[in-house]
Amino acid sequence: MTQVRKDKNLSREQLGKLIGTSGAIIGRYERGDMKPSIEIAAKIAEALEVSLDYLVGSAAVVVKDKKMLYRLELLEKISEDDKNTILKVVDSYLKEAQLSSTQSKLM
């Protein structure tokens, strides 16, 4: 949580204000002195724009971008055939982007 908060350029006080608590309490959460309730943890995740799974450390993949998370959720709701088609297109673009990135580093 601390690193995400810092990445967002938020102080403990600012994050506390966003979720309705104090900076001192945020500090206690960050140090592990206290555990937030599920409701407070959800507010923290919302304020930091990360998933609750990421915040509690149980996400295998870090999805900090809420738009990307929304897209992944939509992907889970469509047919397997449509999902496979979309993933093939995305894979093609990702391979091209990786190749371009690698080539630019070599020049």
ZIFEN-V54182 format. One record per backbone hydrogen bond with DSSP energy under -0.5 kcal/mol. CO is the residue of the C=O (numbers start at 0). NH is the residue of the N-H. If there is no record, write none. Layout:
BEGIN
CO;NH / CO;NH
END
This chain:
BEGIN
0;4 / 1;5 / 2;6 / 3;7 / 4;9 / 5;8 / 10;14 / 11;15 / 12;16 / 13;17 / 14;18 / 15;19 / 15;20 / 21;25 / 22;26 / 23;27 / 24;28 / 25;29 / 26;30 / 27;31 / 27;32 / 27;33 / 28;31 / 36;40 / 37;41 / 38;42 / 39;43 / 40;44 / 41;45 / 42;46 / 43;47 / 44;48 / 44;49 / 45;48 / 50;54 / 51;55 / 52;57 / 52;58 / 53;56 / 60;62 / 61;63 / 62;50 / 63;65 / 64;68 / 65;69 / 66;70 / 67;71 / 68;72 / 69;73 / 70;74 / 71;75 / 72;76 / 73;76 / 73;77 / 74;77 / 78;82 / 79;83 / 80;84 / 81;85 / 82;86 / 83;87 / 84;88 / 85;89 / 86;90 / 87;91 / 88;92 / 89;93 / 90;94 / 91;95 / 92;96 / 93;97 / 94;98 / 95;99 / 96;100 / 97;101 / 98;102 / 99;103 / 100;104 / 101;105 / 102;106
END
